[in-house]
């Protein structure tokens, strides 16, 4: 099994350190919270509660999954009530 070494040289990381990340939405958690992934180096980021971007850590992933679950449930209820 091959292990990933985080210290490996990457042209994507060099590009991003010079020119900045090229973030694209990879997942819509709610209408206001999104997960992003850099097209060059693959770094994942997410929106925080105060509106800034932060690295997508396991804690943020868990929080985003929970928020998505609540959002889907509330959206489902509001659609059922509207009919």
Buried (B, 14 or more C-beta within 10 A) or exposed (E): EEEEEEEEEEEBBEBBEEEEBBBEEBBEBBEEBBBBBBEBBEBBBBBEEEEEEEEBEEEBBEBBEEBBEEBEEEEEEEEEEEE
